[in-house]
């Protein structure tokens, strides 16, 4: 988030809803989102100082750029993935994957 702000306006989203990100897409704003390339197994740990670090297996970032269907109930989410290129992900699958790290995103404006 801090790095994104160096290059333009950015907003951190935490515990966002699908409607939150759809609204941003409708405004023309891409959103970096996090999920997993694998099963998303929790591999969090605690540092010697006692700070909990949240992590999942296969952690992966994509950029949400669009959707298919009605904005109130999209059927698929359009993502740009650094590994697979443009992908269409069923909304239900996206929501499950996105929830693994608390529905985080960085809106780029």
N, C-alpha and C positions, 0 to 999 in steps of 0.2 A: 504494500500500500504506500509506504513512504517513498519508495523508488518511483512508483507510478506518478506521484505528485510532483516529482522533479521534471517530468516531461509534459505535464498538462494537469487539468483538473481531474481529480479522482475521488471516489467515495467508497469507503469500506462498508460492506453489508455483512452483518452477522445475524444468524437466525432469520434470514430473509424468507419470504414466501415466493411461490411461483409467480404470483401476481406482481410482486415487487420487480422481479427481473423482466417479466413481460412488459410492464410499463416502461422500463428503461429501453428495451428493444424498440418499442413503439416510438420512442423519442429519438431513435437512431444511435443509442449508446450501447457499445459492446460491453460485455461483463466477463471478466476472468472468473472462472468457477473451479472448484476443486472436487475431486472424486478419486477413483481408483481404477487402475488397469487390471487388477486382479480381484480377489474376493473381498478386499477391504478389511481384512482381519485387523483388529486393534493391536498395535504394537507400541502403545504409549509406554513411557517410563518416567521415573522421578529422578531428578538430578541430585547429586550429593547435598546441594543446598536446600532440597525439599520442593523444588519447582516441578510441577507435572508438565510433561511435554506430550501433547496429543499427536499421535501419528498412526497411520494405517499402512498396511502392506500395499505396495503398488501405487502409492500416492501420485496423483497426476493432475495437471491443470489443463483446461481447455478454455476456449473463448466462445461464449454464447452470443450468437449474432442474429438469431431469428427463430421462428416457430411456424408450424403448419396447423391450420384449423382456426377455430374461434379463439380470440384472446382470453375469453373466460374459461375455456376448456380446450387448450391446444392438444392435438393428437401426437405431435412430434416436436422435438427441440432440435434446432440446427446449431451445430457446434463446429468450430474450427479446432482441430486436434493436431498438435505438433507431430504426432506419430502417424495418424491415419488420414489427415487432411480434413475435408468437409465431411461431416457425418450427420445423419438424421437418426436421432435416438428417440424411441418411444417415450412419451412423457413420464409414464409410470417408472420406467427403468432410470431415466434421468433423475427423478425425485429420490429414488432409493440410493443411487450413487452419490448424489449431491448431499444427501443427509449424513453421509459417513463422517464429514468434517464440519457439521453444524451449519449447513446451508450458507457457506461463506462465499463472498464474491467481492470483486473490485470493479466498480463501474468506471469506465473511461469516458470522459466528456470532452 
